Amino acid sequence: MSEITRAKILEAVLSERERQDKRWGDQTYNTDLQWISILTEEVGEVAKDVNDLRLAGMFEEIIQCAAVCFAWSEAFINRGGLQNDGE
């Protein structure tokens, strides 16, 4: 995969993260159960677009999934999740 392709994907994910922050505000308080629910809903939207052969929509939903994982990772780190891994 080219670095240009990866850069475009990362740019799309970061742009989506900014959009999510503007729309939903701070979500660092979400529990892991809430995060997995949000992500599952997004994955369901990808599945629907795959089933309906909506390629442009599918890509947008994949980016949203990645951005949700990014946000979840941010929340995980912010609550000290990596400090308690036993290593």
Backbone bond lengths (Angstrom), bond angles and torsions (degrees), N, CA, C in turn:
res aa  C-N    CA-C-N  psi(-1)  N-CA   C-N-CA  omega(-1)  CA-C   N-CA-C  phi
1 M - - - 1.448 - - 1.520 108.80 -
2 S 1.301 115.40 139.38 1.458 118.66 -177.76 1.526 111.23 -78.35
3 E 1.314 114.24 153.65 1.467 119.92 177.41 1.523 110.71 -64.09
4 I 1.326 116.74 -31.20 1.463 120.70 179.13 1.526 109.90 -65.27
5 T 1.326 117.09 -42.93 1.464 120.92 178.31 1.518 110.16 -61.81
6 R 1.316 117.19 -46.27 1.466 120.77 179.15 1.523 110.97 -61.77
7 A 1.317 116.68 -41.29 1.465 120.48 179.44 1.525 110.59 -62.91
8 K 1.322 117.79 -40.77 1.467 121.14 178.36 1.527 110.72 -64.00
9 I 1.315 116.55 -40.79 1.464 120.44 179.50 1.528 110.06 -66.10
10 L 1.328 116.91 -47.16 1.464 119.94 178.56 1.524 111.29 -61.03
11 E 1.310 117.27 -39.22 1.460 121.02 177.33 1.526 110.53 -61.95
12 A 1.328 116.58 -42.25 1.468 120.88 178.96 1.528 110.98 -64.90
13 V 1.334 116.96 -41.32 1.469 120.69 179.21 1.526 110.79 -65.46
14 L 1.322 117.14 -45.07 1.469 120.24 179.28 1.524 111.52 -64.79
15 S 1.311 117.24 -37.64 1.457 121.19 176.39 1.531 110.43 -63.65
16 E 1.327 116.30 -41.84 1.460 120.95 177.45 1.524 110.86 -65.39
17 R 1.329 117.66 -38.14 1.467 120.18 177.05 1.526 110.44 -60.91
18 E 1.333 116.85 -42.55 1.463 120.57 177.98 1.526 110.31 -62.29
19 R 1.330 116.53 -42.32 1.463 120.88 178.69 1.524 110.30 -61.77
20 Q 1.334 116.60 -44.16 1.459 120.98 179.59 1.529 110.91 -62.37
21 D 1.321 116.93 -43.34 1.465 120.12 179.03 1.528 111.25 -61.35
22 K 1.323 116.69 -41.73 1.463 120.17 178.80 1.523 110.97 -65.45
23 R 1.316 116.47 -38.99 1.463 120.56 -177.03 1.529 112.53 -76.40
24 W 1.333 116.91 -45.81 1.460 121.00 -170.74 1.527 113.76 -106.28
25 G 1.321 118.11 -14.21 1.458 120.38 -177.15 1.522 111.41 72.89
26 D 1.315 114.63 -161.67 1.469 121.13 -179.02 1.527 110.58 -65.99
27 Q 1.313 116.17 123.56 1.466 120.51 178.11 1.528 111.48 -120.43
28 T 1.311 116.81 18.54 1.458 118.72 -178.29 1.522 112.18 -65.66
29 Y 1.311 117.40 -15.80 1.461 122.14 178.77 1.530 112.90 -77.47
30 N 1.342 117.59 -13.30 1.473 120.30 -178.54 1.519 110.92 -58.16
31 T 1.307 115.77 142.66 1.464 121.27 174.57 1.523 109.13 -82.34
32 D 1.311 116.81 167.07 1.467 119.83 176.35 1.526 110.90 -60.88
33 L 1.312 117.05 -34.95 1.469 120.38 177.37 1.527 110.61 -63.53
34 Q 1.319 117.46 -40.53 1.465 120.19 176.80 1.523 110.84 -66.34
35 W 1.332 117.09 -41.61 1.469 120.15 179.80 1.523 111.37 -63.30
36 I 1.325 117.49 -43.64 1.467 118.46 -178.85 1.526 110.33 -67.63
37 S 1.314 117.18 -31.09 1.471 120.47 176.41 1.523 110.75 -66.96
38 I 1.332 116.58 -43.96 1.466 120.90 177.94 1.522 110.12 -62.05
39 L 1.329 116.14 -46.25 1.467 120.17 -178.93 1.521 111.26 -64.84
40 T 1.312 117.70 -41.14 1.468 121.10 -179.76 1.525 110.56 -62.34
41 E 1.323 116.35 -39.56 1.466 120.02 177.34 1.527 110.21 -61.83
42 E 1.326 116.28 -42.90 1.465 120.15 179.08 1.533 111.74 -65.78
43 V 1.318 116.73 -41.72 1.469 120.30 177.93 1.529 109.81 -62.23
44 G 1.319 116.86 -37.71 1.463 120.71 176.11 1.515 112.02 -60.10
45 E 1.325 116.50 -37.50 1.461 120.08 177.56 1.527 111.41 -67.90
46 V 1.339 117.05 -36.60 1.470 120.13 174.32 1.525 109.02 -61.41
47 A 1.327 116.48 -47.19 1.467 121.15 -178.89 1.527 111.19 -58.81
48 K 1.318 116.69 -41.18 1.461 119.93 179.09 1.519 110.75 -63.31
49 D 1.340 116.67 -44.10 1.461 119.53 179.26 1.520 111.85 -65.68
50 V 1.324 117.93 -36.91 1.472 120.93 176.19 1.520 108.75 -62.05
51 N 1.329 115.68 -47.65 1.467 120.93 -179.10 1.530 111.60 -61.48
52 D 1.332 116.70 -37.55 1.469 121.71 -178.52 1.521 112.87 -88.28
53 L 1.348 117.40 2.59 1.469 123.28 -179.53 1.529 112.12 58.23
54 R 1.317 116.72 38.01 1.463 123.09 177.36 1.528 108.48 -97.72
55 L 1.316 116.76 84.79 1.464 121.18 -173.33 1.522 113.05 -65.01
56 A 1.326 118.02 -42.92 1.466 119.85 179.98 1.521 109.95 -64.29
57 G 1.315 117.12 -43.63 1.458 120.72 177.47 1.512 111.59 -63.80
58 M 1.330 115.78 -38.67 1.459 120.67 179.96 1.531 110.64 -60.48
59 F 1.324 117.08 -45.47 1.456 119.95 -179.86 1.524 110.73 -61.29
60 E 1.324 116.67 -43.95 1.463 120.77 179.28 1.527 110.50 -60.36
61 E 1.314 117.12 -42.73 1.464 120.79 179.45 1.532 111.89 -67.85
62 I 1.330 117.27 -36.40 1.470 120.30 176.07 1.532 109.65 -61.65
63 I 1.319 116.17 -43.13 1.466 120.73 177.92 1.523 110.06 -62.38
64 Q 1.325 117.30 -40.48 1.462 120.22 177.10 1.521 111.30 -62.78
65 C 1.333 117.11 -39.93 1.473 120.61 176.27 1.530 110.42 -60.32
66 A 1.326 115.85 -46.75 1.465 119.77 179.68 1.526 111.01 -61.70
67 A 1.319 117.03 -39.48 1.462 120.84 179.82 1.530 111.32 -67.74
68 V 1.324 116.96 -36.60 1.469 119.85 175.91 1.526 109.49 -64.81
69 C 1.325 117.50 -43.68 1.469 120.24 176.88 1.525 110.56 -61.11
70 F 1.307 116.69 -39.10 1.468 121.67 177.45 1.524 110.18 -61.88
71 A 1.337 116.54 -47.81 1.467 120.98 179.88 1.527 110.97 -62.95
72 W 1.314 116.39 -41.31 1.461 120.94 178.70 1.524 109.65 -62.20
73 S 1.326 116.39 -42.34 1.469 121.24 178.07 1.519 110.98 -62.47
74 E 1.325 116.99 -40.91 1.464 120.93 176.91 1.526 110.20 -60.51
75 A 1.328 116.05 -47.31 1.469 120.49 -179.39 1.524 110.54 -62.93
76 F 1.320 116.53 -40.84 1.464 122.30 179.61 1.531 110.75 -59.32
77 I 1.319 115.56 -48.47 1.469 120.22 179.71 1.525 110.77 -66.47
78 N 1.335 116.44 -42.71 1.473 120.19 -178.47 1.519 112.95 -62.66
79 R 1.318 117.72 -28.12 1.466 119.14 178.14 1.530 111.49 -91.61
80 G 1.332 117.07 9.80 1.461 121.75 174.80 1.507 114.16 83.92
81 G 1.328 117.91 21.30 1.447 122.43 -176.26 1.517 115.03 -58.47
82 L 1.309 118.19 -33.80 1.458 120.62 -178.66 1.532 112.42 -81.70
83 Q 1.312 116.92 -16.67 1.455 120.37 -178.96 1.527 112.18 -79.39
84 N 1.316 117.09 -14.95 1.464 121.05 -174.60 1.517 112.28 -113.38
85 D 1.335 118.32 29.56 1.462 119.58 -175.78 1.518 114.07 -89.17
86 G 1.326 118.72 1.90 1.457 121.52 175.21 1.512 115.34 80.00
87 E 1.322 117.59 5.99 1.468 119.68 -179.70 1.497 111.48 -105.61
